[in-house]
Amino acid sequence: MSTPPWWNELTEASTVLAASDRAEVDMWRGGPETDEFGLPMEFDEDDVPPLTVRLGSLSRSFAENASAMNSQERRQVLGVLEKLQATGSEEDSTAVITPDSSRRYS
C-alpha cells in the first residue's frame, strides 16, 4: 500500500506522531531494515501498513500524548486532518474518519 502525498505533512506536525509512525512501519516490516553492518537500508515505500491501520495508530498515539504536545502541535495535526475532510479525496476523507479495529501484525 502506498503512502498518500499528505502523510508527511501529518507526521511532520508532531515529533511524537512521526516516531509512532516509524515504529508502526518497522513493526509491519518485522523490524528496521539494516545491512550486514547494521546501517539503515533503503526500503520499499509501498511496504507500509494499510492507511486505516496507520491512522488508527496515529490516533492512539495522539490520544495518549496530547497532553505532552504543545498547543501548536495539536493544532497542526488537527488542521491537517480537517483540511483532508474539507478538500481531500473521498478515499482520504473516508480513511481519516474510519476507526481502526486491528492492532498488531503477527
C-alpha positions in Angstrom: 0.0 0.0 0.0 1.4 3.4 -0.9 1.6 6.4 1.4 -0.6 9.3 0.4 1.0 12.6 -0.5 -0.3 14.4 2.6 1.1 11.8 5.0 4.4 13.7 5.6 2.5 16.9 6.4 0.6 15.0 9.1 3.6 13.2 10.6 5.8 16.3 10.4 3.3 18.2 12.5 4.5 16.3 15.6 7.7 14.5 16.5 5.7 12.2 18.7 3.5 11.1 15.8 6.4 10.8 13.5 8.2 8.5 15.9 5.0 6.5 16.4 4.5 6.1 12.7 8.1 5.0 12.2 7.7 2.3 14.9 4.4 1.1 13.3 6.0 0.8 9.9 9.1 -1.0 11.4 6.7 -3.4 13.2 4.8 -4.0 10.0 8.1 -4.9 8.2 9.3 -7.1 11.1 11.8 -4.6 12.3 14.0 -1.9 10.9 15.8 -3.0 7.7 19.6 -2.9 8.1 22.5 -4.1 6.0 25.2 -6.5 7.2 26.9 -3.6 9.0 23.8 -2.6 10.9 23.3 0.5 8.8 19.7 1.5 7.7 18.8 0.3 4.2 16.6 1.7 1.5 13.1 0.3 1.8 10.2 -0.1 -0.5 8.0 2.9 0.0 4.9 0.8 -0.7 5.7 -1.7 2.1 3.7 0.0 4.8 0.6 -0.9 6.7 -2.8 0.0 5.2 -3.7 3.6 5.6 -6.5 3.0 8.1 -4.1 1.0 10.3 -1.6 3.8 10.2 -4.2 6.4 11.0 -5.5 4.2 13.8 -2.0 4.0 15.3 -1.6 7.8 15.0 -4.9 8.4 16.6 -4.0 6.2 19.6 -0.6 8.0 19.8 -2.3 11.4 19.6 -4.7 10.5 22.4 -2.0 9.1 24.6 0.4 12.0 24.1 -1.9 15.0 23.5 -1.2 16.5 26.9 2.5 16.4 26.3 2.2 18.1 23.0 2.2 21.9 22.8 -0.9 23.6 21.5 0.7 24.4 18.2 1.5 20.7 17.5 -2.1 19.7 18.4 -3.5 22.5 16.1 -1.2 21.5 13.2 -2.2 17.8 13.5 -5.9 18.5 13.7 -5.6 21.2 11.0 -4.2 18.7 8.5 -7.0 16.2 9.3 -9.6 19.0 9.0 -8.2 20.1 5.6 -8.4 16.5 4.4 -12.0 16.3 5.4 -12.8 19.5 3.6 -10.7 19.2 0.5 -9.2 15.7 0.3 -10.3 12.9 -1.9 -13.2 10.8 -0.9 -10.8 7.9 -0.2 -8.6 10.0 2.1 -11.6 11.6 3.8 -13.1 8.1 4.5 -9.8 6.8 5.8 -9.5 9.7 8.2 -12.9 9.0 9.8 -12.8 5.2 9.7 -12.0 3.7 13.1 -9.3 1.0 13.1 -10.1 -2.2 14.9 -6.9 -4.1 14.1 -3.8 -3.7 16.2 -0.8 -6.0 15.6 0.6 -8.0 12.7 1.9 -11.3 13.9 
